[in-house]
Amino acid sequence: MNRFLAAAFILFCLELGLFLIFVPWSTLWENNVVLTYSLPLRRFFLNNFVRGAVSGLGVVDVVLGLSELGRFWKSLKIVNRTTPAE
């Protein structure tokens, strides 16, 4: 994979994961415009179990980003070792 695309994917995973971890517990989640029009949706999305599930998905996304970062870092070390010194 291209280095730029790998770095972009890692940043995307980390950003999205952090967003999904923290936003369900913020006022941004509670004051969502879509939730003001539907009371059943509002009750569902303001349920703590749903918030926890969304935050759990964020944790999974952060772990994915960190594992990809480790693989990316390891591949950079291998490339640097195999290049001949001039």
N, C-alpha and C positions, 0 to 999 in steps of 0.2 A: 504494500500500500504506500502511496505517496506520503512523504513526511508531513506535508502541510495538511493533507486530509486526515491523517492520523491525529495530529495535534488538534485540528478543529473538532474531530469526533470526541476526543478526550475532554476538551473544554465544554463542548455541548453537553456531554453526560454529567459533568460536575455541576455546571450551571443549572441544568434542568433538575438534577437531584436536589440541590440546595433549595431551589424554588419550591419543589414539591414537599420538601421537609418542613419549611417554615410558613408558607402561605396558608395552608389550611388552618393554622392557629392564629392568623392575623385578622384584622378588621377588614382587609381587602376581600377575604373569603366571605365574611358575614354580610358585607354591604354590596354584594354582587347584584347587578341590575337584573339578571336573569332570574335570580331567586326571589325577587320581589313580586313577580307575576304568578308564581306557582307555589302555593302553600305546601303541597306534598313534596315537591322538589326541595323546597327550603328545609323542611323537616328532615329529609333524607340526607342532604349535604351538610347540615349542621349537626348531625349525629356524630358523637365522638368516635364511634367505631369506623365510620366512613373517613373521618379526618385522619385517624390512625392508619387506615389502609393506604390512603394517599401518601402519607408521610413514610410508610413502609416501602412503598414503591419508589419514593425518593431516595431512601437508604440503599435500595437495590441498585438504583441508577448511579449513586455515588460510588458504591463498591465496584460496579462495572467500569466506571471511569478510572478508578484507582488501579484496577487490575490491568486495564489497557495502558495506563501510564507506566506501570511496571514492565509490561511487554515492550513498550516503545523505548523505554530507557535501556532495557537489556539489548534490544536490537541496535541501538546507537552505540553501545559499548562494543558489541561484536563487530560492527562496521568499522569503528575506530581501531580495533585491534588488528583487523585483517588488512587494513590499508598499509602499503609499504611506507616506511619513513624515508623522507627525502632529505 
